[in-house]
Structures are given as C-alpha cells and as structure tokens.
Amino acid sequence: MWYSAFQCYTSGMSALLTRICERRHWLAIAGWIITVAFLVIGVPLFVRMPLWCDATLHEISARNMLAGGVHYRDVLDTNPPGFGWMLCAVRVLFGPSSEAVRIVDLAIIVAITTFLLVWARAAGATSAGVAWMAAAIAAFYPFIHEFNHVQRDVWMMLPAAVAIGLRLRRIERTRRPTAMAFLEGMVWGLGCWVKPHLLIVAACVWLVSANRIGSIRAVIRDFAAVFAGGVVVGLIGLGWLIGTGAWPYFLDVWQNWNTAYAEIMGKELPYRFFVQQLNYFPPYSCFVLLAVPVALCNLRDRSSPDPAQFRRAMLATVYLSWLLNTLLLQRGFHYAHVPETLLMLAVFAANRLPVSAGLVLIQIIVGISLLAADRSPELMETHHQIQAKSWAYRNFTERNAAFNPNRTCWWVGCFDSPSRELRKGVGMWIDHFGGLDPVELGAVADFLREQGVRDGELIAWHDSSHELYLELGIKPGFRFMHVGTMFGLGKWQREQVLRELQAAIPHARFVVSDMHRITKHHDRLNEVGTDGLPLLLPAWQRKEFPFNQPVVFRSPSGRYLVHAISNPVTSCVIPEKLDQELP
C-alpha cells in the first residue's frame, strides 16, 4: 500500500519537475529570441553611428604611431599607450574606417559577454538566467549613446577576462603549472597598459584566490610568477616608449599634465556618489543598490570547497573591485561604468535573481507604451512632467533607443553605402560638443578640401572638430585634441597650451571652432553679425582665439566656424561652462 502511494508521489513530483524544466526551457528560448531581436535592430544602427571625440583622438594617435610619429609629442594623450596599440592592430587588420573599429568594439563586447555568460552558468545561473542576461546586454550596449563606445574601460575587460579565466582554470586543476601564472601576469600587464586602474582588480582577484593555491611556498611561487609576467610586459612597453622616442614625452604627461587628476576626482566624488552613480544607465544603474549586498554575501563563500560557490565569490570580487575602482578613482563619465554594469548582470544571474529579465521586460513594455503614447501630445506632456518630478518614474520609463522611430527609420539604409544624413540620424549625442555631426563636419571638410589644406595647416580647436584630421587625411597642426580638457587642468597647463599654439600658428592657415562648446542655444547660431560670429557670443570671447580670427565659412546650422588665421594670438581662454558671460 505504502509502496503504491510512494510511487504515486514520486510520479507526481517527476511530472511537476518535468513541467518546471519545460517552463525553464521555454523561458530560456524566449530570452534568446529577445536577444536576437535586439541585436537585429541594434547592430546595423550601431555600426553606422559616428564615433565620439575620445575615439577619434585615439584613432589619430594610432594613425600617427603607424606613420612613424612619436606618441605624446605629435598627439598628446594623457593615458598609457595600450589602447593606441590595440587601435593600430585594428587599422592594420581591418582598415581605418569607423565601421571597422565599431565592429571590433562589438566583437570585444560579444567576447566579454560570452565569458561572463559561461562564468555565471558555472557559478550557479540557470539556462534561462543566462539567456535573459544575454538579452539584458543586447538591450543595453548597442543602444547607449556613442560616448560609451570604443572606450578603454570596455576594451581592458578583454585582457581582464583572459587573465581571470587563466586564474580560475589554474585553481581548479590539480596540477598548477607556474607558466600559466606567468602568462596570467603578462595578460594583466597588457591590460594595465590600456588603463592602470586594472591593477587594483588584478590585486583583488589574486588576494581572494590565493588561499586556494596550496602551501605558503606555492602561494609565494604563484605571486612571483604573476608579478614577473606583469613586469615583463611592463618592460616591453617601456622598451617601446624608449625605442620610439616617446619616453621623455610620456614622462612629461605624467609629471605635468596628469598632476591635477587626483584633485579633480576628489572634488567630484560627492557628486559622483550621491547624484551620478544611480543615474548613468536607466534603469540598469539603480540596481547597484541590490547588487552590492548580494556580492558582499557571495564573498563569504571565497573559501568554500564548492566550485560554483567559489566562482560566485570570484565574480563578486571582480564586480566590487571594479565598482569601487570606478567610483573612487575615476571621473564621472558614463563609459567608465559600462564594465560594472555587465558584471552586475552576471552577479544577478549567478545568484538566480531574475533582475535581467525584469530589466528587459520593463524596457519592452515602456518602449511599446511610449510608441503608442507618441500619438497623443497631451499624454506625452504628462509623461514628461511626471519624469521631471519623480526620480523613480524617470529611471524606469526611460525609452530604450530600440523604440525610437526617429532613429530606427534609418535601419534599412544601414545596409547601403551610408550618407552623412544617415550617420547623423543614427547618432544619439551628436548635439553634445563631444559628439560628431557628420553633416555639419562634412560641409566643413568639403570647404577645406577646396582650399587644398595640407599637413599642419589646420587647427581643430574644439573637441569634436578634430575628426577633420581623419576625414581629410592630414596631420594635425597642433598636438592637443581635447584642448578644453587640457586648458582646465591648471595655470601652467593653460600657459603651455598658449605657447604651443603660438608656435603652431605660423604654419597653420585655418582653425575650426564648435559653437556647441560655447552655447546651448543652438537655434540662434545663424543669427550673426557682419563679422560672421553669432550675436549671442559674449564680448569677452570675441577677443579670444579663435574668435578673433576672421570667419571664412560656416556650416549649415552655424555649429562649426572656419576661421582664416591672420591676426596675432595673445590669448585663447576657453570658457569653463556654456553661455559664460564673464571670463
């Protein structure tokens, strides 16, 4: 009797588990279908987007290196040269187009995502959790603005992933060859040449995993091998700096140009912590409030004999070290927080928390709702009013760019030879002074071609305009690309910028300015005086370079001005903020 009852019980439980497994199976399929859907929509638009001015700076640096120029001397970069090396490889293998570098950027994201998906699965994630994590990333990276693309913080995740993979494999094997630890150190070293902040992540990974190596002697040997690998790559990079003649200019950057970095970070920290941290990527970023306590709980399992629990602890280590590194040691730029967002999704998946699915579904529901609401101006006005008043509503009703018809209408055209209008249409931050407007800059490039501009004859003064060096295939007339950034570092730096500008002026014929760096009143830029300058330009700026030089060309909207260099240059103050009435 009891045996029959037991059979009925086990049969019922088996049927229940089968249904649950089937449900998870369909949940996983749904997640992968949504992943593919977002990629189909997003990738063609992503590839055709214009680059951000940071990417064009590094592209100019890479071109200079490949042409035999001296890094830092010819093109000033306040970072180690590793990212430039990577872009040199892209140019050699795939060519100089923006599409090539964007495809490589996407390939790196795919590689990192694959690594995180595998890691999360081994750390406890379900197949459905992995699928929805992939969907959350597919709904994220291709649809954030171009400020975040082709940036060092994302690219340095690739060597970090390789190094972490080597560490996990070495720990979980019974035999632990020292050569693998040495190779791990080399990969960490390569990543640090991209951005030295990675050293903190590497140190945390080693410290948390050190007790799994074995005896004290084995731990010391492991540390020595990892350290030696890093030192070897460091020496190789140092040899490159010395061999190419860049070493004295590299020292100059770290001794004279980067000295104000720590002070600026300290001043910005309260704002980054209390205002920015939860708002970088709505609705993703606010979930850091849940991810941190979950990761801290996972750290308790760092000594667990269970491989899944240990992998979860290692994932938590990487996430928390990356988060603190970004929060405390970097400025409040969106792109720096992309890696921590990807790692956060992996932490949730490994802990079987359905946050990724919730994020994706929220964005789909909100996107469809807003598409319907677009037909009602009154409804959209109410929506914007509530967004202005409520932080929570604003974060969870942000329209994903996949549901922006003004952008997706260009999707079909992405498969043809792209026009300037298409590139502008798929861009997301082109009106920002760091964003590139292909139509406006294209008009400037056409004018400068007609003038026969050659190497050294053009100075691109404001951030976005230096893309003209790439468009025209000419060498810069001035080694500073982000002039405003350099100018804001301090008095010595301002004086040095002026000295180098005055030295460059005798060889230059034209300078290009960007009025979006001066004012937010873009609709008034074509209200001009007899001198060709916008009427809203404050009187004090008219006396500063480049506005003290005659205007010879204006782009259609009035954003970019081309000035013929003919007057003496005695001052070149750049305003600290837009519409600054006084110096």
N, C-alpha and C positions, 0 to 999 in steps of 0.2 A: 504493500500500500504506500509506504513512505517512499519506496523507490520510484513508483509511478509519479507521485507528487513531485519528487526531486527532478525527474525527467521533464515534467511539465514546466517546472520553474526554470530549469536550465534552457529548455527550448524557447521559453518566452524571453528570457534575458538575451539569448543569442539573436532572436528576431529583433529585439529592441536595439542591441548593439549594431546589427546589420543596418537598420534604418538610420541610426545615428551616423554610421560610417558613410552611408549613401548620402545623407544630408551634407556631411562634410565634403564629400566628393563633389557634390553639385555646388557647394559654396566655393570650393577651390576653382571649379570650372568657371563660375561666374566672375571670380576675381581675375582670372587670366583673360577672360573675354573683355572685361573692362580695361585691363592693362593694354591689350592690343588696340582697343578703341581709342584710348587717349594717345597712344603712340602714333596711330594712323593720322589722327587730327593734328598732333603737335609737331611731329618730326619735320615734315616738309616746311612748315612755318618757321620752326626753329633754325633750320639750315640756312634760310634766306634772310634771317634777321641781320641788321647791321651790327658790327662789333661795338663794344664800349671803348671809351678812350683809354682805359687801362690796357686792354688787349692790343690796341693799335700801338701804344707805347712799346710793349714787349715785342710786337711784330717788327717795329722799326729797329729795336735793339738786335733782334735775331738777324735781320737783313744786314745790319752793319757788321755783325760778327762774321757772317758768311762772306762778306765782301772784303774781309781782312782788316776792318776797322778796329779801333781799340775801345773796348767796352768801358763805360763810365766817362771816358774822355770825350768821345764823339757823341754819345747819347747818355745823358745822366739817368741812372736808375738807382734808387735808394735801397734796393734789395740784392741779395746774393744772385749769382748769375744762373742758377739751376733752371729756372723757368725759361730763360732765354735759350739755354742749351736744348731744352725739350722742343721749343718752337723752331729752332734750327733744324732739328730732325724732321719735324713736320714739313718744313719748307723743302728740304732735300727729297723727302719721300713722296710728298703729295702735292707740292707746289705752293704758291704764295696766296691763293685765293682765300677769302673769308669763309667760303663754303668748306674748304679743306680743313681749316683749323676748327670750325664748328663741328664737323663730322668726327674729328679726333676727340674733341671735347665730349661729344655724346658717347663715343666709344669708351672713353675713360669712365663716364658715369655708368654705362652698362657693365663694365668690368667690375667696378666697385660695388654696384648693386648686386651682381651675381655673387660676389664674395660674401656680402652681408646676408643675402638670402640663404646661402649654404651654411654660413656660421649660425644664423638664427635657427635654422632647421636642426642643426646638430646640438644647439643649446636648448631645444625643447619646443620650438614652434611647430604647429600643425601644418599640414599641407595647405589648408585653407588660409591660415595665418600668413604663410609665405606668399601665397597668391595675392592676398589683399595688401600686403606690404609692398609688393611689386606694383600694384595698382596705385597705391598712395604716392610712390615715387614717380610713376609715369604721369600722374596728375599734377606733380609738383615741378620737377626740374624744367621740362620743356616750356612751361607756361609762366615761369617767373621772369622778370624783366632782365634785359641784357646786361645790366650791371653785374649780375651774378655769374655770367658765362665766361669761359676761358679765363679763369682766375687761378692763382697759385694755390689757394686753400683747397680747392677741389682736386686739382692735379696732384698735390702732395699726398692725397689719400691713396693714390695708386701704389707708390713705394711703401706707404704705411701698411696697406693691405697685404702686400707681398711679405713684408717683414713679420707681420703678425701671423700670417699663415705658416711661415717657416718656424716661428716660435711654438705655435700650437702643435705642429707636426713633430717637432723635436721633443717636446714634453711628453707627448702621448706614445712615443716609441720607447721600446725597452733599450735599444741602442741609441745613443745620442752623440753622433759624430761632432767633433769640435768644428769641423769645416762648415757645418750648417750654421753654427753660431757666428762664425766669421762672416759667412755670406749674409746673414741677417744684419750684422753690423754695417756691412757695406751698403745694404739697401736703405737702412736708417740714415746713413751718412749722405746718400744721394738725395733723400727726402729733405734733409736739413739744408742742402744747398739750394733747394727750392724755397724753403722757408724755415729758419732756425727754430721756430716755435715747436716744430715736430719733436725736438729733443726732449721736451717735457713729457710728451705722450710716450716716447720710447722708454724713458726712465721709469714711468709708472708701470708700463707693461712688464718690464724686467723685474721690478721690485715685487709686484704681485705674483709673478710666476716663479720667482727664484726658489721658493721652498719646495717646488716640485722637481727640481733638478737632481737632488740627492744629497750627498755629503757636502760638508763645508768646502772640501777640496774641489769637488765637482762644480760647486757654485762659483768659486773663485776662477776656475778654469773657464767656465761659461762666460762670466763677466769679462775676463781678459780677452776672450775671442771676439765677443760682440764689440768691445771697445776698440780692439785692434782693427776690426773691419771698418768701423767708422773713421778711425784715424787714417787708414789707407786711402779711403775715398776723399777725406779732407785734404790729404797731401796731394792727391791727384788734382783736385780743384785748385789748390794753391799753386801747383806747378803750371796749370793753365793760365792763371792770373799773371804769374811772373813771365811765362813764356810769351804771352801775347802783349805784354807791356801794360796790362791793366792794373797791376798791383798798386802802384802809387795812387792811382785814381780811386781804387777800391778803398784804400786807407782814408783818402780824403772824404769819401762818402760817410764812413763810419765815425770819423773824427770831427767833421764839420757840419754835415748835413743831417745826420740822424740823431744829433745830440738832444734835440727838443722833443723827441718822440715820447720818452717816459713822462715828461711834464704834461704833454698834451693828453696822454692816456689817463693820467691821474685826475686832471681837471674834468675829463669827460665821464669818469667812472660812475658817479651818482646818476647821471642822466642815462647811461647805458643800462645800469642795473634796474632802475626804478621805472624808466619810461620805454626804452627801446626793446629790452630783452623779450617781452611777450608780444611784440608787435611786428617783428621782421617779416614773417610769412603767415598771415592769417589764412586759415585757422590753425595752422600747424604749431606755431611758436608758443602759444599759450599752454600747450600740453607739457612743456618743460616742468610745470608745477607738479605733474604726476610722474614724469619720467625720473626726476631726481630721487624722490623717496624709493621708487621701485629699484633703481640702480643701486642705491645705498643698501637696500635689503639684499640684493644679489651679491654684494661684496662679502657678506658673511659666509658665503659658500666657497671662498677662494681656496680653502684647504680641504674641500670635500673630495672624497675618492670617486664620486660620481662624475664621469666625464662631462655629461650635459650640464651639471651644476657648475663645474669649473669653467666651462666655456661661457656660461652665462655671467659668471663673475668677471671673466676677462673682458667680455663685451661691455659690462658695466664700467670696468676700469677705463677702457678706451673712451667711452661716452663721457664719463665725468671729467677725465683729464682734459679731453678736447673742449668740453663746455667751459671749464674753469680757465683754461688757457685762452680761449676766445674772449671770455667775459673780462678777464683781468689784464690781459697782455696785448689786446688788440683794440683798434678803434672801432666805433660803432657803424661799420659798413656791413651791408646785408650779406655780401658774398662770403664773409668770414663765418657766417652761421649756417651755410648750406651743409657742411660736413656733419655738424652736430645734429641737424635735422634728420639726415639719413641714418645716423647712428641711433637717434631716439626711436625711430620707427623699428629698427632692428631689436632694440631693447623691449619694446612692447610686444613684438612678435614672439621673441624668445620666452616671454613670460605669459604668453597666451592671452594677452589683453587685446580685445578687438578694436583698438583705437584706430588702426589704419582703415579698417572697414568703415568705421564711423566717419572718419575724415573724408573718405571718398564719397560716401553716400550723401553727406552734408553738402559737399560741393556740387554733386549732380542735382540734388533737389533744389538748392539755391539757384544754380545756373538755369535750370528749366523754368523755375518760378520767375526769375528776372527776365528771361526771354519773353514770357507771357506778359509780364508787367510792363515791358518796353512799349506796348501798345497804348498804355494809359499814362499820360504825363502826370496826372494827379496822383496816381498810385506811386510812381517813381519819386515824385517830390516828397510824398510822405515817407517813403523808404529812406531817402537821403536825410531827411530831418531826424528820423529816429537814429540813423547811423551817427549823426553828429552829436547826439546826446548820450548814446549808450555804447560803452566800450565793448560789452559782451555781444550786443547785436551787431555792431560793426565788424567784429572779428569773425563771427560765424555767418555773416551774409556777404562776405567779400566775393565778388564774381570771379570765378576762375576764367582765365583768358580763353579756355576752350569754348566758352559760351558767350564770347564777344563777337557778334556777327560782323562788326566793322573790321575785324581782323581776319576772321575765318573766311570771309568772302574772297580773300586772295589765295585760298588754298589751291585751287586748280592751276592758277598761274605759276605756282612754285615749281611746276614740272617743266616749264618752258624757260628760255633764257630770261633771267629776271630783269625787269626795268627798275629804274630808280624809284618810280612811284610804288612799285610792289614792295621794294625793300623798306620804304618809308611806311607803307601800310601795315606790314607785319611787325615793325618795331613797336616797342612798348614805352620806352622812356626817351624818345627822340627829342622831346622838347626840353629835357634837362640839359644843362650846359655841358654835361659829360657825355651826353648821347649824340650820336651822329645822325644828321638829317641828310640822307643820300640825295634828295632833290636839290636842297639848298647848296650843299657842298659840291654837288655835281656841277651846278651852274658856275660856282667859283672856279672849279677845276677847268672847265671849258674856257673861261676867260683867261686863266693863267697859261693854258696851252697856246692860246692865240698870241700871248705876249712872249712865248718862247722861253719860259722860265727854266733855268738850269740849276745844277747843284750849287747850294749855298746862297741862292738868290731869293729864297723865300723864308720868312719867319712866321710860323704858325703860333700866334701869341696865346690864345686861349685853348683850353683843354681839347675840345672835340676837333678843332681845326687841323691838328697835326696829322690827321688821316690823309690830308692832301699830299704829304710826303710819299705815302704809299701809292696813292692814286696817280700821281704824276711821275713816280719812279725817280725822284730826286733826293739828294742828300739834304738833311736839314741845314739851315743857315745858322742854327742856334742849338746848343746841345740840350736845352731844357724843353721837355714836352709838357709837363704839368707845372707851368710857370707859377700859377696862383698858389699851388701847394708849397713850392719852394719859397715863394715870397713870404708866406705866412709863418715860416719857421723861426724867424728872428731878425734882429737888426743886421748882423753880419751877413746872413744869407741874402737879405734884400740888397745890401750894398754889392755883394758879389754878383748877383743877377744883373744889376745895372752895369757893373764893369764889363761883364762878358757880353752884354747886349751892345754896349758902345763899341766893343772890339769887333762885333759881327756886322755892325751897321755899314761900314764902308763896302762890304761885299754883297749886301742884300739890296734888292730892288723893291720888294713888296713885303707887306706884313698883313696878315688876316686876323681880324678880331671877331668875336662872337658876342652879339648883344644879349644873348640869353644868359651870359655870365655877368651882365650888368643890371638887367631889369627883369621883372616878372610880367611887365605889361607888354606882352608880345604883340597885342593887337594895335599898338601905337608906333611900331617900329618904322612904318612907312610915312609917318608924319615928320618930315625932315625940313631942315633949313637950307639956305643957299650953299652951305659948306658940305652938304650931303650927310650930316650927322643927325640922328633922331633928336627932336626937340626936347625929349624927356631926359637926355643925357645931362647930368649935373655940370655946372660951370667948371668946377674944380677938375673933373675928369677930362674935360676938353683940352686941358693944358698938359695932360699926361700922355706918354707914349702908350698905345699907337694912335690915340685920337687927335694928337697934334700933327698928324701927317695927313695930307690931302686924300680924300676918298675918291677912288677912280672906278669902283664897281660895287654894286650892292646886289646881294642875292634876292630872288623874287619876293620873299616875305620881309626882307630887311634884316634877317638874322645875322648874316655874315657880311662884313665890310672888307673890301680890299683897299689898302692904303698904299700909295706910292711913297717910298721913303725919300724925303727931300729936305726935311728940317732937322736941326740938331736935336739930339736926345740927351736931356739932362735929368729926367725923372720918369719913372714908369710904375707908379703906385697902382696896385690892383685892389679894388675895394674888398673888404672882408665879407660884406653881405650885399644882397641885391638892393637896388634903389637906395644906395647910401648917399645921402645928401651932402655929408661933410667928410673930408679925408680922415 
